[in-house]
Amino acid sequence: MRSLVVYESEYGNTEKIARAVAEALGEHGEARVTPVGSVATLAEEGLDLLALGAPTQRHGLPAAVKELLERTPEGTLAGVRALAFDTRYERARWITGSAAKEIHKLLRHLGCKLLAEPESFFVEGSEGPLEPGEEDRARAWAARALGRTKRATST
Ligand SMILES: Cc1cc2nc3c(=O)[nH]c(=O)nc-3n(C[C@H](O)[C@H](O)[C@H](O)COP(=O)(O)O)c2cc1C
């Protein structure tokens, strides 16, 4: 299975989560991690799974991530399995907003098959650090999402 984890990260916290997600995906094959700024579009030949994550900023998605999703041609991600995650403050989602929720919606619009609900990982302050245990939680979240599809496709 070929996986790609794409992330935006201003202070490095979302990058840590992206690397934890890639570690879990790497148990099932090749898993690369790359920042948003270094990919032209999300479309990639032979991709099985795309995970996309960003910090929640101003209740939503940083502009660079929105632009990347907008310039990815419609249809090119049809059927690709996907996961959406963000980092944000640990308060009710209606107060903080959530980049992951928007990523999830836009990836679905591009034809991806979302494997799990959008997930948030929490920071203690705007520059971090991550709350204790969040990288472990990210590894477990990605592993569980994949486990679910393996079961789903084998029945
Ligand atoms: C300009 C700005 C706006 C932010 N707005 C929000 C927000 O609306 N909701 C929230 O939960 N966190 C907000 N935060 C905190 C970020 O989510 C936090 O900086 C981020 O999780 C850190 O991830 P990073 O190290 O990958 O940049 C904001 C941070 C910045 C710098």
The ligand as a MOL file (V3000), in Angstrom:
LIG
                    3D

  0  0  0     0  0            999 V3000
M  V30 BEGIN CTAB
M  V30 COUNTS 31 33 0 0 0
M  V30 BEGIN ATOM
M  V30 1 C -3.1570 32.8470 13.5550 0
M  V30 2 C -3.6060 31.6920 14.4230 0
M  V30 3 C -4.9550 31.4550 14.5840 0
M  V30 4 C -5.3920 30.3700 15.3870 0
M  V30 5 N -6.7310 30.1300 15.5010 0
M  V30 6 C -7.1480 29.0350 16.2100 0
M  V30 7 C -8.5460 28.7090 16.2720 0
M  V30 8 O -9.4040 29.3930 15.7010 0
M  V30 9 N -8.9020 27.5910 16.9720 0
M  V30 10 C -7.9800 26.8060 17.6340 0
M  V30 11 O -8.3740 25.8240 18.2500 0
M  V30 12 N -6.6570 27.0870 17.5710 0
M  V30 13 C -6.2300 28.1760 16.8860 0
M  V30 14 N -4.8850 28.4730 16.8180 0
M  V30 15 C -3.9280 27.5730 17.4850 0
M  V30 16 C -3.3960 26.5930 16.4550 0
M  V30 17 O -4.3280 25.5800 16.2190 0
M  V30 18 C -2.0410 26.0490 16.8950 0
M  V30 19 O -1.1180 27.1060 16.6980 0
M  V30 20 C -1.6440 24.8460 16.0890 0
M  V30 21 O -2.3540 23.7090 16.5130 0
M  V30 22 C -0.1750 24.5740 16.1860 0
M  V30 23 O 0.1470 23.6910 15.1420 0
M  V30 24 P 1.4760 23.8950 14.2930 0
M  V30 25 O 2.6130 23.8480 15.2800 0
M  V30 26 O 1.5120 22.7420 13.3700 0
M  V30 27 O 1.3970 25.2090 13.5890 0
M  V30 28 C -4.4400 29.5340 16.0390 0
M  V30 29 C -3.0690 29.7980 15.8610 0
M  V30 30 C -2.6470 30.8580 15.0720 0
M  V30 31 C -1.1680 31.1060 14.9170 0
M  V30 END ATOM
M  V30 BEGIN BOND
M  V30 1 1 1 2
M  V30 2 1 2 3
M  V30 3 2 2 30
M  V30 4 2 3 4
M  V30 5 1 4 5
M  V30 6 1 4 28
M  V30 7 2 5 6
M  V30 8 1 6 7
M  V30 9 1 6 13
M  V30 10 2 7 8
M  V30 11 1 7 9
M  V30 12 1 9 10
M  V30 13 2 10 11
M  V30 14 1 10 12
M  V30 15 2 12 13
M  V30 16 1 13 14
M  V30 17 1 14 15
M  V30 18 1 14 28
M  V30 19 1 15 16
M  V30 20 1 16 17
M  V30 21 1 16 18
M  V30 22 1 18 19
M  V30 23 1 18 20
M  V30 24 1 20 21
M  V30 25 1 20 22
M  V30 26 1 22 23
M  V30 27 1 23 24
M  V30 28 2 24 25
M  V30 29 1 24 26
M  V30 30 1 24 27
M  V30 31 2 28 29
M  V30 32 1 29 30
M  V30 33 1 30 31
M  V30 END BOND
M  V30 END CTAB
M  END
